[in-house]
Amino acid sequence: MEIKIINENKEDFMDLLLLGDEQENMVKKYLNRGELYTLYDNDLKTVCVVTEESENIYEIKNIATCEKYRGKGYGSYMIKYIIEKYKGKCNQLLVGTGEDDKILSFYKNFGFIYSHTVKDFFINNYDHEIFENGKQLRDMICLKIDFVNE
């Protein structure tokens, strides 16, 4: 497996990014200011965008794995890579997601803990209803890893 940082033509990966954040104008808000990582295992499997939100705080804005490769560990491999990469680069790594137990436990398995809730984030920022595992998303749940206390 190989992870590459993409610095040019980031929008070439929009189809896959839209699996992680399904509205293009939302992706465009962070894509160019973020670092885009791609994971290849023969072909493209997973993408991830990480942005600097403030001094010493970075956020995973998007992570998506091609549908046919889900459940094979590529997303986990990418998350572990990002955690290790940012451990020496910042004090805190954030990730925001919907209120879905499966996704929340995925992140918690890597050491993320609850940080805060952004009320009605999905209602106020998307032009259509967003569903995850059959449940409409309303609030964004923000999780964090604090590297300064490790």
SVG drawing of the C-alpha trace seen along z (x, -y; Angstrom):
<svg xmlns="http://www.w3.org/2000/svg" viewBox="-34 -29 41 36">
<polyline fill="none" stroke="black" stroke-width="0.4" points="0.0,0.0 1.1,-3.5 -0.2,-6.9 0.4,-9.9 -0.2,-13.6 -1.9,-15.3 -1.1,-19.0 -2.6,-19.6 -5.8,-18.8 -7.5,-17.8 -10.9,-18.0 -10.0,-15.0 -10.9,-13.0 -14.3,-14.6 -16.3,-11.5 -14.7,-9.6 -14.7,-12.6 -18.5,-12.9 -18.9,-9.5 -17.5,-11.1 -19.3,-14.4 -22.1,-14.3 -22.4,-18.0 -19.8,-19.3 -19.9,-22.9 -19.2,-21.7 -16.2,-19.7 -14.9,-22.7 -15.0,-24.8 -12.0,-22.8 -10.5,-20.9 -8.0,-23.5 -6.9,-24.6 -6.5,-21.1 -4.0,-18.3 -5.4,-15.5 -4.1,-12.0 -4.7,-9.1 -4.2,-5.4 -3.3,-3.1 -3.2,0.7 -2.7,1.3 -5.4,-1.2 -7.1,-4.0 -8.9,-2.8 -9.3,-5.7 -9.0,-9.5 -8.7,-11.8 -8.6,-15.6 -7.1,-17.2 -7.2,-20.9 -5.5,-23.3 -8.4,-24.9 -6.2,-27.0 -2.8,-26.9 -2.0,-23.4 -5.5,-22.1 -6.2,-20.0 -9.4,-18.4 -10.1,-15.3 -12.8,-16.9 -13.4,-13.9 -12.4,-10.3 -13.9,-7.9 -13.2,-4.5 -14.4,-3.2 -17.6,-1.3 -16.3,2.0 -13.3,1.9 -15.1,1.0 -14.7,3.3 -11.2,4.4 -9.2,2.1 -8.3,-0.7 -10.1,-3.4 -8.5,-2.1 -5.0,-2.1 -5.6,-5.7 -6.8,-6.9 -3.8,-5.3 -1.5,-7.0 -3.1,-10.4 -2.9,-10.0 0.8,-9.2 1.5,-12.0 -0.3,-14.7 0.8,-13.5 4.1,-15.4 2.5,-18.3 -0.3,-19.5 -1.8,-19.4 -5.2,-18.2 -6.8,-16.3 -10.6,-16.6 -13.1,-14.8 -16.8,-15.7 -19.4,-13.1 -23.1,-12.4 -24.8,-10.8 -24.3,-7.2 -23.2,-4.6 -21.2,-2.6 -19.2,-5.6 -18.7,-7.0 -17.3,-3.7 -15.0,-3.4 -13.3,-6.6 -13.4,-5.8 -11.4,-2.6 -8.5,-4.9 -8.6,-6.9 -10.9,-9.7 -13.2,-11.0 -16.2,-13.3 -15.4,-17.0 -18.6,-18.8 -21.8,-18.9 -22.7,-21.4 -26.5,-21.6 -28.3,-21.3 -25.1,-21.3 -26.5,-18.9 -29.8,-20.8 -28.3,-24.2 -25.4,-23.5 -26.7,-21.1 -29.4,-21.7 -30.9,-18.2 -31.5,-15.8 -28.5,-13.6 -29.0,-10.0 -26.6,-7.5 -27.7,-3.9 -31.3,-5.0 -31.2,-7.7 -31.5,-11.4 -28.5,-13.4 -29.1,-16.7 -26.2,-17.4 -22.5,-17.0 -20.7,-15.1 -17.1,-16.3 -14.5,-13.9 -10.9,-14.7 -7.5,-13.2 -5.4,-15.4 -1.7,-14.7 -0.4,-17.0 -1.5,-14.7 0.0,-11.5"/>
</svg>
